[in-house]
Amino acid sequence: MAQAQPKTTQQAPAAGPRTLAVDVGGTGTKVEILDTSGNPVSDRIRVPTPKQATPHALVRVISKLAQAAGEFDRVSVGFPGVVKNGEIYTAPNLGKGWRNVALDKRLQRKLGRPVRVANDADIQGLGSVTGHGIELVITLGTGFGSVIFADGHRIHLEVGHAPFHKGKTYEEELGIRALKKKGKRKWNKLLREAIDDLATAFVYDRLYIGGGNTRYIKFALPKNVKLVSNLEGLLGGIRLWDDLPGGSLSPGKRTATPAGKRGGRRTSAKTTTAANGPAPTIA
């Protein structure tokens, strides 16, 4: 993979550490370097996540993306599975060999920088919530991610594996396989039902819905339900470093930047060439 030179935004980067924000998905892995204010100081680079990705394969991909992105001081990784203290317990949408994998330590040795790893829905939430009241976050992608915040205190959930409809789980009915099998119309009908069920179960003040499949939502959302983009997932990588022990956002770090308001965001897409494998997409 040829290295891509980072493209500096028009806005001068804020003082402080630069964070390499990594978003691992079932189909794609994305990186971007952000300053402490959440402004990009590199291009956002995306490559396909290896099929049946093992820990070794994913660490190799992240290492190549890190080299292409530019200089950074620390790393935040959003991972699609159960994560506790940087250790991976499950990765149902990736490959084998993920049980009890200390991904943070492996990446720290490989990249030579401090690394924090959390569930991808948790990081999406960190970049989206206000820190006030009960805020539920779900992600619609390859699977179904979930996390809840109580006045900024983060509690990871595995709602995706809970019973939902006709004996099937939320992930079985709203994951990417269900979307392809049932079609968009049926998927939307089930999502409307899920939003109502989650409101009853969690009595949330706000629900945030992220993930790549939000683009298929075709119905009007309730007033307290908001769509958030993948950019919040990257922004949450900074907030992960503000997270106190026990999963509570530190004071003064709780107001999320609204989607589309970040300075210097690029609007055009470009693709670099790669010597080995698919070319990383810069978007």
C-alpha positions in Angstrom: 0.0 0.0 0.0 1.5 3.3 -1.0 1.7 5.9 1.6 -0.7 8.9 1.3 0.5 12.2 2.4 -1.9 13.8 4.9 -3.7 16.8 3.7 -3.7 19.7 6.1 -7.0 21.5 6.5 -7.4 25.2 6.2 -8.0 25.7 9.9 -4.8 25.7 12.0 -4.6 22.6 14.3 -5.3 23.2 18.0 -2.4 22.8 20.4 -2.2 19.5 22.2 -1.9 15.8 21.2 -3.0 14.5 17.8 -5.2 11.5 17.9 -5.3 8.8 15.3 -8.9 7.8 15.3 -9.5 4.3 14.0 -13.0 3.0 13.2 -13.1 -0.7 12.6 -16.2 -2.0 10.8 -17.3 -5.3 9.5 -16.8 -4.1 5.9 -14.4 -1.1 6.2 -11.7 0.3 8.5 -11.2 4.0 8.6 -8.6 6.3 10.1 -8.2 10.0 10.5 -5.9 12.2 12.6 -7.7 14.9 14.7 -6.5 17.7 16.8 -7.8 18.3 20.3 -10.8 20.3 19.0 -11.9 17.5 16.7 -10.6 19.2 13.5 -9.1 16.9 10.9 -5.4 17.3 10.3 -5.2 14.5 7.8 -7.4 13.0 5.2 -9.9 10.3 6.2 -8.6 7.0 4.7 -10.7 3.9 4.3 -9.8 0.4 3.2 -11.9 -2.8 3.2 -11.7 -4.8 6.4 -10.1 -8.1 5.6 -12.6 -11.0 5.2 -12.5 -13.3 8.2 -10.1 -10.8 9.8 -7.8 -12.3 12.4 -6.1 -10.1 15.1 -2.8 -10.3 13.1 -4.5 -9.2 9.9 -6.3 -6.3 11.5 -3.2 -5.0 13.3 -1.4 -5.1 10.0 -4.1 -3.1 8.2 -4.2 -0.5 11.0 -0.4 -0.2 10.9 -0.4 0.5 7.2 -3.2 3.1 7.5 -1.3 4.8 10.4 1.8 5.1 8.2 -0.3 6.6 5.5 -2.1 9.1 7.7 0.9 11.0 9.1 2.2 12.0 12.5 0.1 11.4 15.7 0.6 11.1 19.4 -2.0 8.6 20.5 -4.5 6.2 19.1 -8.2 5.5 19.7 -9.9 2.5 18.2 -13.6 1.7 17.9 -14.0 -2.0 17.6 -17.2 -4.1 16.6 -17.3 -6.4 19.6 -17.3 -6.7 23.4 -14.3 -4.7 24.8 -13.2 -4.5 28.4 -10.1 -2.4 29.4 -8.7 -2.7 25.8 -9.2 -6.5 25.7 -11.4 -8.1 23.0 -13.9 -10.7 24.2 -16.0 -11.1 21.1 -15.9 -10.1 17.4 -18.9 -11.8 15.8 -18.6 -9.9 12.5 -14.8 -10.4 12.0 -12.7 -13.6 11.9 -11.6 -16.1 14.5 -9.0 -15.9 17.2 -10.4 -12.8 19.0 -11.2 -14.3 22.4 -9.2 -12.5 25.2 -7.0 -10.5 22.7 -5.4 -7.4 24.3 -5.7 -5.3 21.1 -4.6 -2.1 22.8 -1.3 -3.7 23.8 -0.7 -5.2 20.4 -1.3 -1.9 18.6 0.8 0.0 21.2 3.8 -2.3 20.5 3.2 -2.0 16.7 2.6 1.8 16.5 4.8 2.9 19.4 2.1 5.2 20.8 -0.4 4.9 23.7 -3.6 3.2 22.5 -7.2 3.0 23.9 -9.8 0.6 22.5 -13.5 0.6 23.1 -16.6 -0.8 21.4 -17.5 1.1 18.2 -21.0 2.0 19.4 -19.5 3.4 22.7 -17.1 5.6 20.7 -20.0 6.7 18.4 -21.8 7.7 21.6 -18.9 9.6 23.1 -18.9 11.7 20.0 -22.6 12.3 20.0 -24.1 12.6 23.5 -24.6 15.8 25.4 -23.9 14.2 28.8 -27.3 15.1 30.3 -30.1 12.7 31.0 -30.5 9.2 29.6 -29.1 8.9 26.2 -29.2 5.7 24.2 -27.0 5.1 21.1 -27.5 2.3 18.6 -25.5 1.6 15.4 -26.9 0.0 12.3 -24.1 -1.6 10.3 -22.9 -5.1 9.7 -24.4 -5.8 13.2 -26.4 -3.9 15.8 -24.4 -1.9 18.4 -25.6 -0.3 21.6 -24.5 1.8 24.5 -26.4 4.0 27.1 -25.2 7.1 28.9 -26.7 8.3 32.2 -25.6 11.9 32.7 -22.4 11.2 30.7 -21.7 7.9 32.5 -21.1 5.2 29.8 -22.6 1.7 30.2 -22.0 -0.7 27.3 -25.0 -2.8 26.2 -25.4 -5.9 24.0 -29.0 -5.1 23.0 -28.2 -6.6 19.6 -28.3 -10.1 21.0 -31.5 -9.6 23.0 -34.9 -11.0 21.8 -36.8 -8.6 19.5 -39.2 -10.0 16.9 -40.6 -13.5 16.4 -37.9 -15.2 18.4 -35.1 -13.4 16.6 -32.7 -10.8 18.0 -32.3 -7.1 17.1 -29.1 -8.0 15.1 -30.8 -10.8 13.3 -33.7 -8.5 12.3 -31.8 -5.2 11.7 -28.2 -6.2 10.7 -26.9 -6.1 7.2 -28.0 -9.6 6.4 -31.6 -8.9 7.4 -31.5 -5.7 5.3 -30.4 -7.6 2.2 -32.8 -10.5 2.8 -35.9 -8.7 3.8 -35.5 -5.6 1.7 -35.6 -1.9 2.8 -39.4 -1.7 3.3 -39.6 -4.5 5.8 -36.3 -3.4 7.4 -37.7 0.1 8.0 -40.9 -1.3 9.4 -38.9 -3.4 11.9 -36.7 -0.4 12.8 -39.8 1.7 13.6 -40.9 -1.1 15.9 -37.5 -1.3 17.5 -37.4 2.4 18.3 -40.7 2.1 20.1 -39.6 -1.0 22.0 -36.3 0.7 23.1 -38.2 3.8 24.2 -40.4 1.6 26.4 -37.4 -0.4 27.8 -35.0 2.5 28.5 -37.2 5.6 28.8 -34.4 7.5 27.1 -34.4 11.3 26.8 -32.6 11.0 23.5 -31.8 8.2 21.0 -28.9 8.6 18.6 -28.7 6.2 15.6 -25.5 5.8 13.7 -23.9 3.4 11.3 -23.7 3.1 7.6 -27.2 1.7 7.1 -28.8 4.8 8.5 -28.9 6.0 4.8 -31.7 3.5 4.2 -34.1 5.0 6.8 -37.1 6.3 5.0 -39.5 7.4 7.8 -39.8 10.4 10.0 -38.1 10.0 13.3 -39.5 11.1 16.6 -38.3 14.5 17.8 -36.0 12.9 20.4 -34.3 10.6 17.9 -31.3 11.9 15.9 -29.2 10.4 13.1 -25.5 10.8 13.6 -22.8 10.3 11.0 -19.6 8.2 11.1 -17.7 11.5 11.8 -19.1 11.4 15.3 -17.5 8.0 15.6 -14.1 9.5 14.8 -14.7 12.5 17.1 -15.5 10.0 19.9 -12.0 8.8 19.6 -10.9 12.0 21.2 -13.5 11.8 23.9 -12.3 8.4 24.8 -9.2 10.1 26.2 -11.5 12.3 28.4 -13.3 9.2 29.7 -12.7 8.8 33.4 -12.4 5.4 35.2 -15.9 3.9 35.3 -16.9 5.3 31.9 -17.8 8.8 32.9 -17.1 11.8 30.7 -15.0 14.4 32.5 -16.5 17.8 33.3 -16.4 20.3 30.4 -16.1 17.5 27.8 -19.7 16.6 27.4 -21.1 18.8 24.6 -20.8 17.0 21.3 -20.0 18.9 18.1 -23.1 18.8 15.8 -22.8 16.9 12.6 -21.6 19.1 9.8 -20.2 21.8 12.0 -16.7 20.7 12.3 -14.1 23.0 10.8 -12.2 22.1 7.7 -14.3 19.1 6.7 -13.6 18.0 3.2 -16.4 17.7 0.7 -14.7 15.9 -2.2 -13.5 12.3 -2.4 -10.1 11.1 -3.7 -8.4 7.7 -4.0 -4.8 6.9 -3.5 -3.0 4.1 -5.3 -1.8 1.0 -3.4 1.0 -1.3 -4.2 -0.7 -4.3 -2.5 -4.4 -4.9 -2.1 -7.3 -2.4 -2.6 -6.6 1.2 -2.8 -7.4 3.2 0.4 -10.2 5.7 -0.2 -9.7 9.2 1.1 -13.1 10.9 1.7 
